[in-house]
């Protein structure tokens, strides 16, 4: 397997995470222009192999580096996924079906995100409108994992994950409508927390969904960076209906009731992934937590309703494309997955209200489960990361969807329930690929997950691509 990374001891970034970079900037050990120049150089070094950058805004980043805005992360370089609006940059949604113009203003999420002080170097590639579990583009090709360029970087936030894992930037934006924070974290050896529904500011397109399955967040290489982001984000914007995450800086002392589930929803995980999950369960038990393996409590019919709802988003895009994206809209350039989802939705419109009701009712199922367990451990994904080409969007819709369902068999539940879940780099396959493990908790319990994540990070550490 070919690994690609840009870590070096010879530039301003070295191997620092975002929190370490904040400290180095505050101490005057490096300057913001030096940091931004190093991040640009690293991105240019790795992107030909990874295919992660959708839009480069390097001149803008260098200008901002000379006069950085305030915020705790002031001067830390980042990327924004190319499905939220950033002033002066087009929003292309990973599609060739239209030509995006530079946005006139930041969207609600970007306004909050950049107010923390982060400097955007540009935008990252995603699957078309975020529908696929692999960012594979018919014209541009796939986003590849820096751990193995023969494998996908995972889900629609793949571009952001690849750049963080490769050391180009320490933190990047991601969002998650079926697992696209957690999946690329799992594939690339990163920390990926999908927050509680409504935890962060969101663009209108995400807010207007009948079931708000999408949550924004970040991908990082350390628990402390993820915790710091949520602490700083809620200083800018906070949902008054949710208790704050607060400043989580160390392992929690609470011993938790943890359910272990190795069966996917309607799919079994592979024998190797099941074994890796049970090893993680044994680690948790050795740390003093009460661990119990249980059957998956989610009905096997859940994926049918989730895909049916997912498909209505594709139908809306295909029918409203000219209105939403302007005169350049050309639906013939949509890929087979988007078109297939739209056809699936059109055939099942009469069933859509029932599926929406099922997804909403999943919150009651979650509440019953949480009465017995504080946290649930599952693998993030049911199998090892697929090779490039396995999910190529030029295949027949049914073929792609069948392959997606075999792989993505755990993450969609929290998109329906609105609960938080975090993927942590706790396992490695026999072939040497990261295999994330997912911890889920009740709504508003991000602090519980972060405290447990700190404990696991302290106990075993995370694999480092530069050490391999």
Wavefront OBJ file of the C-alpha trace (Angstrom):
o trace
v 0.000 0.000 0.000
v 1.234 3.481 -0.869
v 1.020 5.968 2.009
v 1.134 9.720 1.420
v 1.742 12.394 4.029
v 3.409 15.785 4.395
v 4.573 15.648 8.015
v 8.045 17.094 8.474
v 10.073 18.677 11.228
v 11.320 21.384 8.895
v 8.336 23.766 8.646
v 6.097 25.786 10.924
v 3.479 23.032 11.295
v 5.833 20.179 12.272
v 3.517 17.484 13.710
v 1.430 19.849 15.851
v -2.295 19.469 16.251
v -4.454 22.604 16.241
v -4.161 23.094 20.004
v -0.395 22.772 19.835
v -0.315 25.237 16.963
v -2.344 27.760 18.969
v 0.250 27.469 21.756
v 3.173 27.851 19.326
v 1.593 30.956 17.799
v 0.912 32.466 21.222
v 4.519 31.832 22.277
v 5.857 33.490 19.144
v 7.612 30.294 18.038
v 5.958 30.582 14.613
v 4.007 33.302 12.813
v 0.630 33.045 11.135
v 2.081 33.695 7.635
v 4.638 30.938 8.210
v 1.929 28.527 9.323
v -0.342 29.307 6.377
v 2.503 29.054 3.866
v 3.489 25.689 5.334
v -0.086 24.408 5.081
v -0.361 25.529 1.462
v 2.950 23.877 0.588
v 1.888 20.648 2.276
v -1.474 20.653 0.504
v 0.203 21.132 -2.861
v 2.626 18.325 -2.008
v -0.051 15.693 -1.319
v -3.101 16.690 -3.319
v -1.988 15.267 -6.657
v -2.053 11.842 -4.998
v -5.180 12.398 -2.892
v -7.536 14.505 -5.038
v -8.901 16.261 -1.957
v -9.065 19.961 -2.918
v -12.189 21.199 -4.708
v -11.297 24.909 -4.687
v -8.022 26.573 -3.716
v -8.070 30.037 -2.124
v -4.395 30.317 -1.290
v -3.921 34.001 -2.134
v -6.884 34.896 0.041
v -5.464 32.787 2.884
v -2.088 34.511 2.617
v -3.800 37.918 2.732
v -5.785 36.921 5.809
v -2.626 35.561 7.449
v -1.187 39.063 7.466
v -4.228 40.381 9.357
v -5.902 37.372 11.029
v -9.294 37.786 12.623
v -9.649 37.154 16.335
v -10.727 33.926 17.978
v -9.013 31.170 19.933
v -7.939 29.407 16.713
v -6.644 32.660 15.180
v -4.184 31.794 12.420
v -4.820 28.034 12.305
v -5.285 26.871 8.685
v -8.300 24.803 7.693
v -10.467 23.719 4.776
v -14.251 23.890 4.406
v -16.242 21.109 2.762
v -17.660 22.241 -0.564
v -21.328 22.037 0.392
v -21.537 25.088 2.660
v -21.261 28.684 1.506
v -18.105 30.724 2.078
v -18.024 34.311 0.801
v -15.936 34.650 -2.349
v -15.831 30.900 -3.054
v -18.202 28.876 -5.249
v -20.221 26.046 -3.710
v -20.113 23.179 -6.197
v -21.501 20.282 -4.099
v -19.183 17.822 -5.848
v -21.262 17.983 -9.019
v -20.699 18.791 -12.693
v -24.416 19.501 -13.193
v -23.951 23.269 -12.802
v -21.259 25.908 -12.517
v -21.219 27.607 -9.143
v -20.532 31.326 -8.829
v -18.601 32.835 -5.906
v -20.929 33.276 -2.951
v -21.768 36.794 -1.835
v -21.726 35.983 1.881
v -20.803 33.270 4.357
v -23.543 30.816 5.185
v -24.633 30.433 8.783
v -22.231 27.589 9.479
v -19.177 29.210 7.851
v -19.881 32.463 9.702
v -19.722 30.604 13.019
v -16.837 28.343 11.979
v -14.543 31.120 10.782
v -15.406 33.344 13.740
v -13.322 30.957 15.854
v -10.249 32.336 14.036
v -9.647 29.526 11.538
v -8.214 30.583 8.161
v -9.708 28.735 5.160
v -7.289 27.641 2.444
v -10.173 26.604 0.213
v -12.827 23.916 -0.068
v -12.677 20.129 -0.145
v -14.077 17.560 -2.529
v -17.149 15.473 -1.737
v -19.361 12.908 -3.425
v -22.079 14.448 -5.566
v -24.386 16.317 -3.155
v -22.954 14.108 -0.406
v -25.019 11.067 -1.376
v -22.315 8.405 -1.603
v -20.147 6.822 1.049
v -17.160 7.454 -1.227
v -16.142 10.736 -2.837
v -15.672 9.364 -6.346
v -16.179 11.787 -9.232
v -16.677 10.703 -12.834
v -14.451 13.471 -14.228
v -12.044 14.164 -11.358
v -11.672 10.665 -9.954
v -11.777 9.538 -6.319
v -10.523 11.096 -3.111
v -7.947 8.600 -1.870
v -6.889 7.746 1.652
v -3.383 8.888 2.607
v -3.041 5.591 4.517
v -3.397 3.718 1.224
v -4.004 5.481 -2.059
v -5.541 2.245 -3.373
v -8.460 2.809 -0.977
v -11.182 5.425 -0.618
v -10.881 8.238 1.911
v -14.461 7.530 2.886
v -17.829 9.279 2.569
v -18.661 12.768 1.431
v -16.242 14.515 3.808
v -13.384 12.531 2.291
v -11.472 15.569 1.043
v -11.336 17.158 4.482
v -10.330 13.884 6.126
v -7.564 13.143 3.636
v -5.928 16.539 4.180
v -6.074 16.304 7.979
v -4.748 12.743 8.032
v -1.951 13.627 5.598
v -0.824 16.536 7.791
v -1.744 19.366 5.409
v -3.959 21.039 8.037
v -4.736 20.012 11.633
v -8.505 20.535 11.489
v -11.124 20.701 8.734
v -14.872 21.067 8.382
v -17.046 18.028 7.733
v -20.733 17.274 7.873
v -22.701 14.123 8.384
v -26.065 13.103 6.912
v -25.499 9.345 7.057
v -22.040 9.070 8.583
v -19.867 11.536 6.704
v -18.012 12.854 9.737
v -17.608 9.441 11.312
v -16.883 7.358 8.198
v -13.894 9.376 6.938
v -12.614 9.573 10.517
v -12.779 5.778 10.706
v -11.048 5.301 7.366
v -8.275 7.839 7.951
v -7.365 7.324 11.615
v -9.034 10.532 12.859
v -11.392 11.750 15.557
v -14.834 12.511 14.121
v -17.694 13.636 16.362
v -21.188 14.009 14.896
v -22.858 16.342 17.388
v -26.411 16.421 18.677
v -28.951 17.765 16.195
v -28.993 21.562 16.452
v -25.683 21.796 18.329
v -24.049 24.081 15.722
v -25.299 26.768 13.368
v -26.358 25.380 9.986
v -27.071 26.663 6.501
v -30.729 26.992 5.505
v -30.606 24.037 3.092
v -29.772 21.726 6.014
v -32.261 23.323 8.412
v -35.210 22.939 6.035
v -35.143 19.128 5.822
v -38.304 17.363 7.129
v -35.968 15.305 9.331
v -32.781 17.215 10.073
v -30.425 14.331 9.455
v -27.341 16.472 8.677
v -24.994 17.776 11.364
v -21.857 19.856 10.808
v -18.624 19.357 12.714
v -14.895 18.850 12.305
v -12.270 16.200 11.670
v -9.120 16.295 13.797
v -6.152 14.183 14.853
v -6.709 14.591 18.616
v -9.562 14.555 21.104
v -8.413 17.881 22.553
v -8.774 19.599 19.165
v -12.334 18.339 18.765
v -13.186 19.378 22.330
v -11.619 22.812 21.816
v -13.617 23.361 18.643
v -16.962 22.731 20.360
v -15.943 24.913 23.305
v -15.039 27.782 21.003
v -17.963 27.303 18.611
v -20.518 27.687 21.359
v -18.907 30.977 22.361
v -19.929 32.210 18.906
v -23.317 30.485 18.582
v -25.179 28.299 21.056
v -28.511 26.515 20.912
v -30.373 27.535 24.089
v -32.297 24.238 24.025
v -29.116 22.224 24.620
v -26.857 22.214 27.662
v -23.416 23.490 26.624
v -20.628 21.047 25.881
v -18.337 23.217 27.976
v -14.581 22.952 28.329
v -13.784 19.230 28.330
v -10.037 18.862 28.859
v -9.436 15.483 30.499
v -10.750 11.927 30.872
v -13.989 11.508 32.756
v -13.922 9.640 36.064
v -17.428 8.279 35.554
v -17.690 4.518 35.017
v -20.319 3.908 32.355
v -22.830 1.253 31.337
v -21.762 0.393 27.796
v -23.730 -1.720 25.327
v -21.719 -3.464 22.602
v -23.365 -4.100 19.230
v -21.488 -5.853 16.436
v -24.466 -6.567 14.171
v -25.176 -3.828 11.673
v -28.708 -2.671 10.930
v -29.879 -5.384 8.572
v -26.266 -6.432 7.878
v -23.609 -8.307 9.837
v -20.157 -6.852 10.263
v -17.253 -8.864 8.881
v -15.579 -11.399 11.213
v -12.486 -9.196 11.432
v -14.467 -6.071 12.306
v -16.483 -7.978 14.905
v -13.267 -9.194 16.535
v -11.768 -5.684 16.545
v -14.949 -4.356 18.161
v -14.839 -7.001 20.891
v -11.212 -6.082 21.574
v -12.309 -2.484 22.075
v -15.059 -3.717 24.407
v -12.447 -5.631 26.408
v -10.347 -2.464 26.654
v -13.334 -0.545 28.015
v -14.018 -3.301 30.522
v -10.376 -3.283 31.626
v -10.771 0.442 32.335
v -13.589 -0.314 34.758
v -16.666 0.240 32.623
v -19.638 -2.126 32.764
v -19.791 -3.728 29.311
v -22.542 -5.918 27.879
v -22.898 -7.306 24.355
v -26.472 -7.061 23.059
v -28.359 -7.640 19.823
v -28.916 -4.597 17.658
v -32.159 -3.031 18.938
v -32.873 -1.258 15.640
v -35.419 -2.957 13.331
v -33.927 -4.475 10.179
v -36.391 -2.372 8.147
v -34.730 0.891 9.249
v -32.420 1.170 6.184
v -35.428 0.972 3.846
v -36.934 4.072 5.427
v -33.626 5.902 5.670
v -32.809 5.360 1.993
v -36.346 6.354 1.033
v -35.910 9.660 2.877
v -32.370 10.084 1.532
v -33.735 9.605 -1.983
v -36.288 12.404 -1.661
v -33.387 14.832 -1.247
v -32.030 13.688 -4.632
v -35.466 14.075 -6.219
v -35.757 17.621 -4.840
v -32.337 18.525 -6.232
v -33.101 17.064 -9.661
v -36.453 18.874 -9.912
v -35.383 22.197 -8.400
v -31.918 22.337 -9.909
v -32.576 25.165 -12.344
v -34.203 27.286 -9.636
v -31.552 26.556 -7.020
v -28.409 26.542 -9.159
v -29.216 28.803 -12.092
v -29.095 28.697 -15.870
v -26.050 26.424 -16.056
v -28.051 23.539 -14.558
v -27.773 20.368 -16.676
v -29.373 17.288 -15.056
v -27.856 14.993 -17.687
v -24.542 15.476 -15.878
v -25.773 14.055 -12.601
v -24.145 10.743 -11.682
v -25.914 7.377 -11.578
v -26.315 7.344 -7.808
v -28.067 10.736 -7.712
v -30.287 9.825 -10.665
v -31.080 6.419 -9.206
v -31.995 7.899 -5.840
v -34.282 10.418 -7.576
v -36.029 7.609 -9.493
v -36.376 5.605 -6.278
v -38.015 8.595 -4.577
v -40.398 9.222 -7.479
v -41.588 5.598 -7.388
v -42.148 5.726 -3.632
v -43.591 9.176 -2.995
v -46.753 7.694 -1.511
v -44.633 5.891 1.120
v -42.591 8.930 2.095
v -44.822 10.187 4.951
v -44.615 6.785 6.651
v -40.818 6.678 6.307
v -40.513 10.175 7.771
v -42.686 9.051 10.692
v -40.477 5.978 11.220
v -37.308 8.093 11.272
v -38.854 10.517 13.745
v -40.001 7.642 15.955
v -36.410 6.403 16.208
v -35.956 8.986 18.957
v -38.325 6.970 21.150
v -36.363 3.784 20.453
v -33.182 5.616 21.424
v -34.740 6.889 24.642
v -35.684 3.336 25.677
v -32.154 2.141 24.947
v -30.600 5.001 26.935
v -32.631 4.023 29.990
v -30.341 0.984 30.289
v -27.053 2.150 28.764
v -25.015 5.345 28.904
v -22.966 4.645 25.778
v -23.163 2.219 22.865
v -20.047 0.801 21.193
v -20.245 -0.356 17.577
v -17.799 -0.465 14.716
v -18.137 2.670 12.625
v -18.275 0.559 9.454
v -19.170 -3.065 8.830
v -16.134 -4.001 6.736
v -12.657 -2.818 5.872
v -12.384 0.234 3.591
v -13.214 -0.613 -0.043
v -10.683 -0.348 -2.827
v -11.006 2.561 -5.238
v -13.523 1.654 -7.935
v -15.798 -0.401 -5.679
v -18.257 2.508 -5.344
v -17.588 4.272 -8.645
v -20.697 6.265 -9.638
v -20.679 5.008 -13.240
v -22.075 1.669 -12.046
v -25.712 0.662 -12.009
v -27.661 2.311 -9.169
v -28.723 -0.982 -7.575
v -25.132 -2.228 -7.597
v -23.792 0.926 -5.926
v -26.563 1.003 -3.354
v -26.127 -2.648 -2.462
v -22.409 -2.129 -1.906
v -23.025 0.993 0.174
v -25.496 -0.838 2.419
v -22.989 -3.627 3.067
v -20.386 -1.121 4.250
v -22.422 1.659 5.905
v -24.493 -0.423 8.332
v -24.161 1.498 11.619
v -23.839 5.265 11.242
v -27.259 6.367 9.840
v -29.091 5.665 13.108
v -27.777 8.776 14.869
v -28.712 10.917 11.871
v -32.314 9.864 12.431
v -32.302 10.073 16.243
v -30.257 13.277 16.373
v -27.955 11.806 19.024
v -24.187 12.409 19.090
v -21.647 9.752 18.144
v -17.887 9.794 17.760
v -15.604 7.601 15.669
v -12.192 7.004 17.227
v -9.087 5.395 15.644
v -9.055 2.446 18.035
v -8.367 -0.433 15.664
v -6.201 -1.432 12.724
v -6.984 -4.218 10.266
v -4.606 -7.040 9.428
v -3.734 -5.209 6.210
v -2.710 -2.099 8.172
v -5.706 0.141 7.515
v -7.394 2.233 10.245
v -10.752 0.804 11.351
v -12.672 3.260 13.493
v -14.822 2.342 16.463
v -17.954 4.363 17.221
v -19.302 5.442 20.592
v -22.831 6.830 20.768
v -24.614 8.568 23.644
v -27.883 10.316 24.412
v -28.843 13.695 22.983
v -26.767 16.516 24.437
v -24.122 14.133 25.821
v -21.113 15.249 23.747
v -19.167 15.948 26.962
v -19.659 12.330 28.046
v -18.293 11.085 24.713
v -15.349 13.474 24.826
v -14.461 12.424 28.380
v -14.506 8.772 27.347
v -12.545 9.545 24.173
v -9.831 11.243 26.240
v -9.642 8.155 28.435
v -9.206 5.835 25.447
v -6.680 8.136 23.787
v -4.665 8.194 27.007
v -4.894 4.417 27.369
v -3.794 3.335 23.885
v -2.930 6.414 21.794
v -3.782 6.802 18.131
v -1.839 5.362 15.173
v 0.355 7.944 13.432
v 0.732 7.799 9.675
v 4.174 9.388 9.878
v 5.367 6.649 12.225
v 4.390 3.802 9.901
l 1 2 3 4 5 6 7 8 9 10 11 12 13 14 15 16 17 18 19 20 21 22 23 24 25 26 27 28 29 30 31 32 33 34 35 36 37 38 39 40 41 42 43 44 45 46 47 48 49 50 51 52 53 54 55 56 57 58 59 60 61 62 63 64 65 66 67 68 69 70 71 72 73 74 75 76 77 78 79 80 81 82 83 84 85 86 87 88 89 90 91 92 93 94 95 96 97 98 99 100 101 102 103 104 105 106 107 108 109 110 111 112 113 114 115 116 117 118 119 120 121 122 123 124 125 126 127 128 129 130 131 132 133 134 135 136 137 138 139 140 141 142 143 144 145 146 147 148 149 150 151 152 153 154 155 156 157 158 159 160 161 162 163 164 165 166 167 168 169 170 171 172 173 174 175 176 177 178 179 180 181 182 183 184 185 186 187 188 189 190 191 192 193 194 195 196 197 198 199 200 201 202 203 204 205 206 207 208 209 210 211 212 213 214 215 216 217 218 219 220 221 222 223 224 225 226 227 228 229 230 231 232 233 234 235 236 237 238 239 240 241 242 243 244 245 246 247 248 249 250 251 252 253 254 255 256 257 258 259 260 261 262 263 264 265 266 267 268 269 270 271 272 273 274 275 276 277 278 279 280 281 282 283 284 285 286 287 288 289 290 291 292 293 294 295 296 297 298 299 300 301 302 303 304 305 306 307 308 309 310 311 312 313 314 315 316 317 318 319 320 321 322 323 324 325 326 327 328 329 330 331 332 333 334 335 336 337 338 339 340 341 342 343 344 345 346 347 348 349 350 351 352 353 354 355 356 357 358 359 360 361 362 363 364 365 366 367 368 369 370 371 372 373 374 375 376 377 378 379 380 381 382 383 384 385 386 387 388 389 390 391 392 393 394 395 396 397 398 399 400 401 402 403 404 405 406 407 408 409 410 411 412 413 414 415 416 417 418 419 420 421 422 423 424 425 426 427 428 429 430 431 432 433 434 435 436 437 438 439 440 441 442 443 444 445 446 447 448 449 450 451 452 453 454 455 456 457 458 459 460 461 462 463 464 465 466 467 468
